[in-house]
Amino acid sequence: MTASPHSLDAQDDASILREIQAALHGLKFGSVEITVHNGQLVQIERKEKFRPHAQSNKSS
C-alpha cells in the first residue's frame, strides 16, 4: 500500500492519521514507512512479511 503525494497534499492531520491507521490495520509482521519531504508527508509505504507454517510431521 502506497499513498501518492497528490492524495495527501490537501489532507488535514486527522485524514493523514486515518491513512496511517489503514496501513497498520491487519498487519501482523512487517513495517509501515512514512516519508516526509520539506516537512510534508509525501508517502506511506506498507511492507508485509509472510512466513509459511512449520510442518510438525515431516516425511523422511
N, C-alpha and C positions, 0 to 999 in steps of 0.2 A: 504494500500500500504506500503510495507516494502522492502527496498533495502538491500541486503545481503552485508557483508563486502567484499566478493570476487569481487563484481561488482563495488565497489567504490575504492578499493585499488590503482589501477593504473590510476585513472582518474585525470585529471587536474582540477583546480578550476572552469573553465567555465563549464565543464561537471557536476561537483557537483552542481553548481548553477542551471543548467538546471533540474537536478533531483529534487531539492527543489522546483523549479518553477512548475514542473509537479505535485508534491504532493499538491501544493496550487491551481492548476487550477480547477475551478469549485466548490471549497469548499465554502459553504455559512455559515455553522455553524460547528465548530469543532476546531481541532488543528493539527499542524504538529510538531512532536518532533524530534529533531536532537540529536543523541547520539554520543559523542566523547570519545575515549579511547586512552590514551597516545598521545594526540594531533592529532589523526587521526579520521576522520569521519567513523563510523562503521555502522550506521543505520539511516534510515529516516522512521518515522512511521506516518501515517495519520489516524486520528480518526475523523469520521464524525457523526454528530448528525442529526437525522430526527425527526421532530415533526409533528404529524397529524394536519391537518387543523381543526380549531374550527368550529363546526356546528352552523350556525346562527338561524336555525329553528328546535329546538328540540321538539320531540313529548312528550306529557305528559301522 
